[in-house]
Each structure stands twice: as C-alpha cells, then as structure tokens.
Amino acid sequence: MAPRGEHVTIEVSGREVRLSNPAKVYFPARGFTKLDLARYYIECEQQVVRHLRERPTVMKRWVNGVQGEPFFQKRVPDSAPEWIETTTVTFPSGRSARELVANDAAHLAWGVNLGVIDWNPWAVRRADLDHPDELRVDLDPGPGVPWAQVREVALCVNDVLTDHGLRGFPKTSGSRGMHVLVRIEPQRGFTEVRRAALALAREVERRVPGRATSRWWKEEREGVFVDYNQNARDRTVASAYSVRAVADARVSCPLRWEEVPDVEAEELRMDTVPARIRAHGDPSAAIDDTAGSLEALLELAARDEREGLGDAPWPPHFRKQRGEPPRVQPSRRRA
C-alpha cells in the first residue's frame, strides 16, 4: 500500500483510475482506508451498479473521512476524465447541472477518489428524466424509537404494497432506518409518484397507528416517519450497497423479507457484506424485472382525497403547491 500523500493507479473496467492518498483513514473506529472503500466497491460492482445504472447521481464528498464534514457536489467538474458518463438534470428552481452517471466500477473508484462514500441517485434513468421508474419508501424513526419498531413498520409497508399489486425490496438504510425500493413503470411524473407514496404512507399509518406516521412536521410525528417526500423531484436516498458515513462503516444492505424481523443493521458492514453476497447472492437481483403499476395506489390516493385528506407539505425548497397545507407549524404560528 502506498504511504499517505502518494497515490496508486487502479486498473478497473478497462480504465486506469488514479487514487490519491490511498492509505488515508476514512473510518478511524475500524481503520478502513480510502483504498479499502474503493476495493469494496470494485468487488461489489455488479450489485452496486444495479441500483445506479443510468441514474443521475449526486456526489456527497467526505474528503476527510467520516470524522470530517461532507458537502454535496451536483455538478461533475470540468476536469473529470473524458470517459466519465453524465447527464444534465433540471431542479425545481429551474437551474440545471451535469451529474454523474456511475455505470461501472471505474466510475465508482473515480468517485471514491473525490471522497464519495455513499451514492445518492435519482429515481429516474437518463433516457427519461421526468418519469421515475422507482418509488422509494424511506422509514425514518423518531428519537427513542427502537429498531424492532422500524422492522415492524417495514413489514406493514410490504403488506400495503402487496395489497396494491406492487413488489417491494427492503434494505437497511445503513443508519437508523430502513428503505423499501419499488420498481414502477415509468409512466407517471414525480408529482403523481409522490401522490402515490403519500397514499401509501397514510395507509401504513392507519394500519399501525402510533407506530408509524405520515406527518411532515417533526413535533407532530409518532414512531416511524414514512417519508413520502423522498419521491419529489431531485430528492435522493443512499443507494443499495452504499457504505454509509458512520463509524462502523455500515452498508445500506438489501434483504429478503424473511430476514427483516430479525435483521441487525450493525452486522451489515463494509467488511461483512461482500462475504454475504458470495454466500447468499443479492436479494435485490430481480428488482429490474418487477416493474408494477401505480394505479391501485393512485386509486387509494383518490379515495383519501374524497374523504377530505388533501395534499401534505412538500420539501421546504419547493414552491408552494396548490392544495398544500401551510408550511409553518401551528406551534410556530402561535409564537
């Protein structure tokens, strides 16, 4: 291994990728280096790229490892090699950016060299940037909510998806929550996909009241927040098989549904997941073959609307939407 301050050249996917400071420690608690991270992504290329292929991806850069402060870089620098694949996306503000499309291990290694630890792709492919092919269920536990409750809510999400003709693929978030990925036919815009996700969140809340919530304002939440707004335009979540920037280098790891009741997230790390894949394969291997229709969830959304449940708050940086309730929490209005 090269000493800190030097570099190594990695030959991968038919490219030569320069990795500077390969011995730089990114995860001090585990002693994992920048080179260790690159090797993880190269070994798990097939599984990682399955969830990144053809997707615009934001680069979250941790240039000093997990003990430093990250920054988001949406635009691929002009100094990038000519072989780097990109696509130009437009944000709700109207501005645009040329974002990375990480289609092989060379792109992964190049990103790691810039300090990327986890990958944050859009829910669209670059051939059609306006119609998502993935609905994302992000389960975000509130303070003090136990891991067992997150798993319980994930199983309820599976029941709701199944009842509405969709197949979900669960994964740990690599932090405190869980995600469920749902491939959908790319026929609806972001607004309609978000509308379906909101209907799903409300149905989960009805089935496990007090355990899950669709409430946007934090002071109104109970239990696990089902974050429907992760389906708004330009929102991203850490992709499957991403290493997360936490002390023990946990991975956002796909699971089989039968694993969910007993899974322990801390066991799924950068140093354990490659062996898991070799021994058991990838539980999300069939995800691209399962695209379903949102019709049933949109019918559920229409029923909610007839019963007086209108839109819910959008992310703060979005313009006010028609039918959206006030952004300011009632407690703040009284202050």
N, C-alpha and C positions, 0 to 999 in steps of 0.2 A: 504494500500500500504506500502511496506517495505521502510524504510528510505534509503537514498543513502548510499552505502557501504555495504548493506546487499543483500539478494537475495530472490527470490521466486521460487517455483517449479511449473511449469505449466504441467498439465496432458492433453495431446492432441494426437490424432491419436494413442492411445494405448501406448504412451510413456510418460515418465517424463522428462521434459526439464528444466534445471536449467537456470534461467535468473538472472545474476548478476547486481547489481546497477539498479534495475527496475525504480527507480524514477529519474534517470539521464535524464536531459532535452536534447532532441535531436533537437528540433525546438523551440528555445527561443522566436521567434516572436509569436508563437501560444501556447507555453507552453506544447507542446506534448512531452511525455517522451518515453523512451525505451519500457516500458510496453505498452503504448498506441499503439506504432508501432506494437508490437507483437500481440496485440489484434486485430488490423486492419487485419493483415494477417491471423489470425486464423478465423475471421468472414468471410473473403472473400476467404477462402481456395479454394473452387471449381473453382471460376473464375480465381484466380491467377495461380493455378496448371495446369489449362487447357493449359496455354502458357509455362509452364516449364516442364511438364511431359516428362520424359525420355531424357531430353536435358542436355548435359554438360553445366555447368553454372559457370561463373567467379564470384568470391565474391569481390565486391567493398566495402571495410570496412571503415566506418566513426566512429571510436571508440570514438571520442569526439563530435559527432553530426555534424550538418551541418555547424557549425562555425569552425570546425577543417579541417584538410587536409586528404583526403582519400588515400588509397593505394589499388592496385589490388592484390588479392591473388588467383592465379590459382590453387594451389595445396591444397587439403584438408589435414589439419595437421594430423600427426600420432596419436595425442591424441583424435581425433574425436571418438564418440561412435561407437561401432561395428555395430549398425543398420543403420548408415549413408550410403546412396547409392551413388556410384561414378561410373565413367567410365574414361578410360585413353585415352586422345586425343593427337594428334601429331600436332605440329605447323609448319609453313613454314620453320623455322630454322632447323627442324629435331628433336628438343627436344620434350619431352612429359611431360604430367602432369596428375595426378589423380584428376579430377574435380568433383565437387558436382553435383548430380542429385536430385533436390528437388521435390520429388514426393508426399509429403503430408505436412500438417500443422506443424508436428513435425520438419521437415527439415527447414521450414520457420522460426519457433521460434528459432531453433538452430542457424541459420544464423544471425537472428536479435541479438542474444546474442553476436555474434562476431563483431557486428557493421554494418552488411549489412542493407542498407536502400532500395536500388533498386536492381533488379535482372537482370542479363545480360547473357541470354542463347545463345548458338549456334543455328544455323538454321538446325541442324540435330538431329536425335534421336540416342541413344547409340547402337541400333541394327544395324545401318548403318551410320557410322561416315563420310563417303565420299560422300554421296548423299543427299544434302539438300532437305527437304520437305517444305521449306518456302522461298519465295522471299520477300525481305524486301525493301520497298521504304521509304527512310529517307529524309524528306523535311527540309532543314536547311536554314533558312532565313539569308541573309546577314545583316550587320549593317544598321539600319534605315528602314528595310523592315517591313511594317505594317502587323499585324496579319490577316487582311482581305485578303491580297495577298497570304498568306500561305494557307488559306482556298480555295481561287480561284484555286491555283495550285493543291491542293488535289483533287478538283472536276475534273480537267483536267486529273489527273492520273487515276481516276475512268473511265473516258471516254476511255482512251487508253487501260486500262485493259479489259474493256467490249468489245471493238472492236477486241481484240485479244483472246477472249474466256476465260478470267480469272475473278475471283471474288475477289475483294479487301475488306479488313476490316479496316476501318480507326480508328485511335486513336490519341488523343493528345500525344505529347511526354512527357508532364509534365514540359517542359521548354518553348522554344520559337517556336518550330516547330511542325510538325505532322509526323506520320508514317502511312503507309498502309501495312498491312500484307496480303500475298497471299499464300495460301496453294498450293503446286505443287506436282505432282507425283515424288517420289524420284528416278528418273532415270538418272539424269544428275549430273556431278561433279560440284564443286564450280566454276571452270573456265567458264563452259557453263552457269551456273545460273547468274554469274556476266555479261557475254556477253549479256544475255537477259535483265538484268537490265540496262545495258548501252544503249541498243537499246531503251528501254522504256524511259529512261531519255532524249535521243536525240529527240524522238518523242514528248514528252511533251514540250521540248524547241522549237520545230518547231511550235507547236500549240499555245503557248503563248509566243512569242518572247519578250525578255526584261523583262518578268515576272518570267521566270524560266530558269535555266541554267544547263548544264551538265559539265561545265568547272571545272577541278580539282583545278587549281591554283587560290587562293583567289583573287588576283588582277585582274583576268580576268572574275570574276563572275558578273552577274547581277541578282538581285532579289533573288529567292529561289533556292538554290542548290539542285538538285536531286542526292543524294549521292549513286551512283551505287556501290561504293567500300564497302559498308556495306554488300555486298554479297560475298566478298572474304573470303577465309578460315580463321577461328579464329576471325573474326570481330563479334562484338555483339552490340545490341542495348537494351535499357531498355525494359523489357517485359511489356505486357499489365497488368494493375492494379498494377504496381510497384509505390510505393511512391517515388518521386524524392527528392533529397537532395537540395531543395530550401526553402527559408524562410517560405513560406506559406504551405509547405507540399502538393504540387500539386501531382496529380496522373496521370500517363500515361493511360488515360481512353478511352476504346473503345466507339465508337459512331455508330449510324445509319447514313447512308449517308444523309438522310434528315435533320439531325441535323447539319451537317458540315457548311452550310452557315451562321449560327447564333451562333455557339458554342463560349463560352468564357472560355478559359482554366483555368482562376483563380477561376472559380466556382466549379471545379472538384478537390476536395481536400480529404485528408485522413479522414476528419470529415464529408464529404458530400457524398462520393461515396458509402459507404455501404447502406445508405438510398435510393440512386438512384437505386442500384441493387435490393433491396427489392421491390421497387415500379414498376420498369420497366424491370427488368431482365437484362441479359447480351447481348448486341448487337453482341458479337462475339461468342455466344453459338454454332452456327452451323459451326464454322470455320473448324473443323476437317472433315466435310462431304463435303468439296468443292474442293478437290484437282483437279487441272487442268493441262493441258499440256503446255509446253513452246514452242511448235512447231511454233506457229504463231509469237511470239516474236523473235525466232531464225531466222525465215524467214525474219523478218524486219531487224535483225542484218546483215544477208547476203546481203540484198539489200543495206544497208548503206555501207557495205564493197565494194560492186561492184561500188558504186558511190564515192569511194575514202576515206570514213571515216573508218580509221583503229582502232586499239586499243587506249585506253586512259590510262593516268598514273594510276599505282597501288599504294597502300599504301607504304610509304617510307621503311618500314621494309621488304618488299618483294623483292626477287631477280628480277633483270631486266628481263622483259618478252619479248619474240620475238614479234616484231611489235609494241612494246610500244614506244611512243614518248619520247624525252629526259625528264628527271626528273626536270632539272634545268630550272626555268622560264627564258624567254628571257631577262627580265629586269635584272636578276642577272648575266646572261652571259655577259651583256654589262658593268657591274660594274667593 
